[in-house]
């Protein structure tokens, strides 16, 4: 499930109004992702990890639990 699909599902379930226009929603998601990417570059080493969805599904324990937090 993409971020956009997750957002749309939560909106339908919890919001009191119809979801905003889909192109605007997609643009908002893209902007948030790009901002996150820029800000993550400024964090100390090992403070931020990107995990591919395919890796998470293929081996969730190794992908998430197997990552060491030691320096």
C-alpha positions as CSV (number, residue, x, y, z in Angstrom):
1,X,0.0,0.0,0.0
2,X,1.4,3.4,-1.0
3,X,1.4,6.4,1.3
4,X,-1.3,7.9,-0.8
5,X,-3.5,4.8,-0.5
6,X,-3.0,4.7,3.2
7,X,-3.9,8.3,3.6
8,X,-7.0,7.9,1.5
9,X,-8.1,4.9,3.5
10,X,-7.6,6.7,6.8
11,X,-9.4,9.8,5.5
12,X,-12.5,7.7,4.4
13,X,-12.6,6.0,7.8
14,X,-11.9,9.0,10.1
15,X,-12.7,12.3,8.4
16,X,-16.0,14.1,8.6
17,X,-15.8,15.4,5.0
18,X,-14.9,14.1,1.6
19,X,-11.2,13.7,0.8
20,X,-9.6,16.6,-1.0
21,X,-9.0,16.5,-4.8
22,X,-6.7,13.6,-5.6
23,X,-4.1,15.5,-7.7
24,X,-3.7,18.0,-4.8
25,X,-3.3,15.1,-2.4
26,X,-0.7,13.4,-4.5
27,X,1.2,16.7,-4.8
28,X,1.1,17.1,-1.0
29,X,2.5,13.6,-0.5
30,X,5.3,14.2,-2.9
31,X,6.2,17.5,-1.3
32,X,6.2,15.9,2.2
33,X,8.5,13.1,0.9
34,X,10.9,15.5,-0.7
35,X,11.0,17.6,2.5
36,X,11.7,14.4,4.6
37,X,14.5,13.4,2.2
38,X,16.1,16.9,2.5
39,X,15.8,17.0,6.3
40,X,17.0,13.4,6.8
41,X,20.3,14.4,5.1
42,X,20.9,16.8,8.0
43,X,20.5,14.2,10.7
44,X,23.5,12.6,12.5
45,X,24.7,9.3,10.9
46,X,22.5,6.3,11.7
47,X,19.6,8.5,12.9
48,X,17.5,7.8,9.9
49,X,17.0,4.6,7.9
50,X,15.2,4.0,4.6
51,X,13.6,0.6,4.2
52,X,12.3,-0.6,0.9
53,X,8.8,-2.1,1.0
54,X,10.0,-5.2,-0.9
55,X,12.7,-5.9,1.7
56,X,10.3,-5.4,4.5
57,X,7.8,-7.9,3.0
58,X,10.5,-10.4,2.0
59,X,12.1,-10.6,5.5
60,X,10.5,-8.4,8.1
61,X,12.5,-9.6,11.1
62,X,15.9,-9.2,9.4
63,X,14.9,-5.9,7.7
64,X,13.7,-4.2,10.8
65,X,14.8,-6.2,13.8
66,X,18.2,-7.2,12.4
67,X,19.5,-3.7,12.0
68,X,22.0,-2.8,14.7
69,X,21.7,0.5,16.5
70,X,25.3,0.3,17.8
71,X,27.7,2.8,16.3
